[in-house]
């Protein structure tokens, strides 16, 4: 593994604990911010922002945070402007999925969120990429997050901030009970459809263990093939380099920043997706060495090939280039 990917778990993350203000990204938020910023880069700073966006006052900074965390908006002076990625996805006329109606888009957004450099959600990055356990109590996870933040050189967040991060993450991904009182909450949290976390047991149950946080390690098998392949090539571009080359399937499956960990996709799932993509793409191949190790070989720059592959998830679109990984500076994404 290269030294870049052997550093402390949060070393490529901003110390952005709790900046979501307790709100996970809700249905319609990313679209609302995109439309508002097209009209006025300072829209989220205006006194009438709550009226413009149709949300409460405390939600406005949360919406700004999530738009940046997904790489859909970037700082420009005192305002925010949509990125090329945002135009590609959300443009009213030519966007891939302007209203985020496809499951593939939610998987793609999840990948962009947790794989970003720098990552705006260190708690998310740690849980999906670095946590040594699939199941932890909130208190156990909170302790490991504090240690990881300290190891990365960040100021250790307060217990209350870490607790808020964990609560937001769970609310974002863990399905709730399907009672009438919960139905609106379920509909407003679109990322729960990915089933990346198991539901929490109701409080008071013997198995509760103070709110168990449990990754569903098989969730990635439901991730669409184009997104798994896009993520594999996106990771290869950053981990190996921008030129044509190869990367082992073992690394794709096990590296903390690879698709196997961040998408919860097992080795068999990745192998199946990559072989399926290779069958229809002359620039991709999965080859096996004499010792039985499998390798993904790509004959074009992986970032460009990733964009072409992603178009397979949106067949109504012609292939259109996305910004190469790392094209936006940490300053512009903060």
C-alpha positions in Angstrom: 0.0 0.0 0.0 1.3 3.5 -0.8 2.2 5.7 2.1 -0.6 8.1 1.1 -3.1 5.4 1.9 -1.4 4.1 5.1 -1.8 7.3 7.1 -4.0 7.9 10.1 -7.7 7.2 9.3 -8.8 10.9 9.4 -5.6 12.4 7.9 -7.4 13.2 4.6 -10.4 14.7 6.3 -11.3 18.2 7.4 -11.9 18.5 11.1 -15.5 19.0 10.2 -17.3 17.4 13.2 -20.9 18.4 13.7 -21.1 20.9 10.9 -24.3 19.2 9.7 -26.1 20.9 12.7 -27.7 17.5 13.5 -29.5 17.2 10.2 -28.8 14.4 7.7 -29.3 15.4 4.0 -33.0 15.4 3.4 -34.9 14.7 0.2 -34.9 17.7 -2.1 -32.2 19.7 -0.3 -29.4 19.3 -2.8 -31.7 20.3 -5.6 -33.0 23.3 -3.7 -29.4 24.5 -3.0 -28.4 24.0 -6.6 -31.3 26.0 -8.0 -30.7 28.8 -5.5 -27.0 29.1 -6.2 -27.6 29.2 -9.9 -29.6 32.4 -9.3 -27.4 33.9 -6.6 -24.1 32.5 -5.2 -24.9 34.3 -1.9 -28.4 32.9 -1.7 -27.7 30.9 1.5 -26.4 34.0 3.3 -29.3 36.2 2.5 -31.8 37.2 5.3 -34.6 35.6 3.3 -32.8 32.3 2.7 -35.3 30.4 4.8 -38.1 31.6 2.6 -36.2 30.9 -0.6 -35.4 27.3 0.5 -38.5 26.6 2.4 -36.8 25.4 5.6 -36.1 26.5 9.1 -33.3 28.8 10.0 -31.1 26.1 11.5 -31.3 24.0 8.4 -29.8 26.6 6.0 -26.1 26.1 7.2 -26.7 22.3 7.1 -27.8 22.4 3.5 -24.7 24.5 2.6 -22.6 21.9 4.4 -24.0 18.9 2.7 -23.8 20.5 -0.8 -20.1 21.0 -0.2 -19.6 17.6 1.4 -21.0 15.9 -1.7 -18.8 18.0 -4.0 -21.8 19.8 -5.5 -20.9 23.3 -4.4 -17.6 25.1 -3.7 -16.7 28.4 -2.1 -16.3 31.5 -4.3 -15.5 34.5 -2.2 -18.4 35.1 0.1 -20.7 32.7 -1.7 -21.1 29.2 -3.1 -21.2 28.1 -6.7 -22.3 24.8 -8.2 -19.5 22.5 -9.4 -19.2 20.8 -12.8 -20.3 17.7 -10.9 -23.5 19.4 -9.8 -24.3 20.6 -13.3 -23.7 17.0 -14.7 -26.1 15.6 -12.1 -28.7 18.3 -11.4 -29.0 20.5 -14.5 -32.7 20.8 -15.3 -32.4 20.1 -19.0 -29.3 17.8 -19.4 -28.6 16.5 -15.8 -28.2 12.8 -15.3 -30.8 12.7 -12.5 -32.0 16.2 -11.5 -34.4 15.0 -8.9 -32.4 12.1 -7.5 -34.9 9.5 -8.5 -32.6 6.6 -9.2 -31.0 4.4 -6.5 -27.8 4.5 -8.5 -27.6 8.3 -7.8 -27.8 7.7 -4.0 -25.0 5.1 -4.2 -22.9 7.6 -6.3 -23.5 10.4 -3.8 -22.5 8.1 -1.0 -19.3 7.3 -2.8 -18.6 11.0 -3.4 -19.2 11.8 0.2 -17.0 9.2 1.9 -14.2 9.1 -0.7 -13.8 12.8 -1.1 -10.4 14.4 -0.7 -10.6 16.1 1.6 -13.5 14.4 3.2 -16.0 16.7 5.0 -17.4 13.9 7.2 -14.6 12.2 9.2 -17.0 10.2 11.3 -18.5 8.7 8.1 -15.1 8.0 6.7 -13.9 6.3 9.8 -17.0 4.1 10.2 -17.2 2.8 6.6 -13.5 2.8 5.8 -11.5 2.2 9.0 -13.7 0.8 11.8 -12.3 -2.6 12.8 -15.8 -3.8 14.0 -19.1 -4.2 12.1 -21.1 -3.6 15.4 -20.4 -1.1 18.1 -22.3 0.7 20.8 -22.4 4.4 20.3 -20.2 4.9 23.3 -17.6 2.5 21.9 -17.6 4.2 18.5 -17.4 7.6 20.1 -14.2 6.6 22.0 -12.6 5.3 18.8 -13.5 8.4 16.9 -11.9 10.6 19.5 -8.7 8.5 19.3 -8.7 8.7 15.5 -9.1 12.5 15.5 -6.2 12.8 17.9 -4.0 10.5 15.8 -4.7 12.6 12.7 -3.7 15.8 14.5 -7.2 17.2 14.8 -8.4 18.9 17.9 -10.3 16.2 19.8 -14.1 17.0 19.4 -16.2 17.2 22.5 -18.2 14.1 23.5 -21.4 16.0 22.6 -20.2 16.8 19.1 -19.2 13.2 18.4 -22.5 12.0 19.8 -24.3 14.4 17.4 -22.2 13.1 14.5 -23.1 9.5 15.3 -26.8 10.3 15.7 -26.8 12.1 12.4 -25.0 9.2 10.6 -27.5 6.7 12.0 -30.4 8.8 11.1 -29.1 9.1 7.6 -28.6 5.4 6.9 -30.4 3.2 9.5 -34.1 2.4 8.7 -36.5 3.2 11.5 -39.6 1.4 12.5 -42.5 1.8 10.0 -45.0 3.3 12.4 -47.3 6.1 11.3 -45.3 8.6 13.4 -42.1 7.6 11.5 -43.4 7.6 8.0 -42.5 11.2 7.2 -39.1 10.8 8.7 -38.5 7.7 6.5 -39.6 9.5 3.4 -37.3 12.6 4.1 -34.1 10.5 4.5 -33.5 9.1 1.0 -30.1 7.4 1.9 -31.9 4.8 4.1 -32.9 3.0 1.0 -29.3 1.9 0.6 -29.6 -0.3 3.8 -26.0 0.4 4.8 -26.8 0.2 8.5 -29.0 -2.2 10.3 -32.0 -0.8 12.2 -31.4 0.1 15.8 -33.3 -2.1 18.3 -35.9 -0.2 20.2 -34.7 1.3 23.5 -35.2 -1.0 26.4 -34.6 -4.2 24.5 -32.0 -6.6 26.1 -30.0 -6.5 22.8 -30.0 -2.7 22.7 -26.4 -2.2 24.0 -26.9 1.5 24.3 -27.9 2.0 20.6 -26.0 -0.5 18.6 -24.4 0.9 15.3 -24.2 -2.0 12.9 -22.8 -2.0 9.4 -24.6 -4.2 6.9 -21.5 -5.7 5.3 -23.5 -7.3 2.4 -25.3 -4.0 1.4 -22.9 -3.4 -1.5 -24.2 -6.3 -3.5 -27.2 -4.1 -4.3 -25.0 -1.3 -5.6 -25.5 -1.0 -9.4 -22.7 -2.4 -11.5 -21.7 1.0 -13.2 -21.3 2.6 -9.8 -19.1 -0.2 -8.4 -16.9 0.0 -11.5 -16.8 3.8 -11.5 -15.8 3.8 -7.8 -13.1 1.2 -8.6 -11.6 3.2 -11.4 -12.0 6.5 -9.4 -10.0 4.9 -6.5 -7.4 3.5 -8.9 -6.8 6.9 -10.4 -6.0 8.3 -6.9 -4.3 5.3 -5.4 -2.2 4.1 -8.4 -2.0 7.1 -10.7 -3.7 8.9 -13.6 -2.2 6.8 -16.4 -3.4 3.5 -17.9 -2.4 0.6 -15.7 -3.8 -2.0 -13.2 -4.9 -2.5 -9.6 -5.5 -5.7 -7.7 -9.0 -6.8 -6.8 -7.7 -7.5 -3.4 -6.8 -3.9 -2.9 -10.1 -2.7 -4.3 -11.9 -4.9 -1.8 -9.8 -4.3 1.3 -8.2 -0.8 1.2 -9.8 1.5 3.7 -10.5 4.0 0.9 -11.5 1.5 -1.7 -15.0 0.6 -3.0 -15.0 -2.7 -1.0 -15.0 -0.9 2.3 -16.7 2.4 1.5 -19.5 0.8 -0.5 -19.7 -2.3 1.7 -19.1 -4.5 -1.4 -17.5 -7.9 -1.0 -14.8 -9.3 -3.1 -17.3 -11.5 -5.0 -19.5 -8.5 -5.7 -16.7 -6.4 -7.1 -15.4 -9.3 -9.2 -18.8 -9.9 -10.6 -19.3 -6.2 -11.4 -15.9 -5.7 -12.9 -16.1 -8.8 -15.1 -19.6 -7.8 -16.3 -18.2 -4.3 -17.2 -15.1 -5.8 -18.9 -17.3 -8.1 -21.1 -18.7 -5.0 -22.8 -15.6 -2.7 -22.7 -12.4 -3.3 -24.6 -10.5 -1.0 -22.3 -11.2 -3.1 -19.2 -10.1 -6.6 -18.3 -9.9 -8.8 -15.2 -6.9 -11.1 -15.5 -5.6 -13.8 -13.2 -1.9 -14.2 -12.4 -0.1 -17.5 -12.0 -0.5 -17.3 -8.2 -4.3 -16.8 -8.5 -4.3 -13.1 -7.8 -6.9 -11.2 -9.9 -6.1 -7.7 -11.3 -8.2 -5.1 -13.0 -6.4 -3.8 -16.1 -7.4 -0.6 -17.8 -5.9 0.6 -21.1 -7.1 4.2 -20.8 -6.7 6.8 -18.0 -8.9 5.4 -15.2 -10.6 8.8 -14.5 -11.7 9.2 -18.1 -12.8 5.5 -18.3 -14.7 5.9 -15.0 -16.8 8.7 -16.5 -17.7 6.6 -19.5 -18.6 3.7 -17.4 -20.8 5.8 -15.2 -22.8 6.9 -18.2 -24.0 3.3 -18.2 -26.1 4.0 -15.1 -27.8 6.8 -17.0 -28.5 5.4 -20.5 -30.4 8.5 -21.6 -27.2 10.6 -21.4 -24.3 10.7 -23.7 -20.9 10.1 -22.0 -19.9 13.4 -20.4 -16.7 14.2 -18.6 -16.7 14.7 -14.8 -13.9 16.6 -13.1 -10.9 14.3 -12.4 -10.3 13.3 -8.8 -8.5 16.0 -6.9 -9.2 18.8 -9.4 -10.7 21.0 -6.7 -8.4 22.2 -4.1 -9.0 21.7 -0.4 -9.5 25.4 0.0 -12.2 25.5 -2.6 -14.1 22.6 -1.1 -13.9 23.7 2.5 
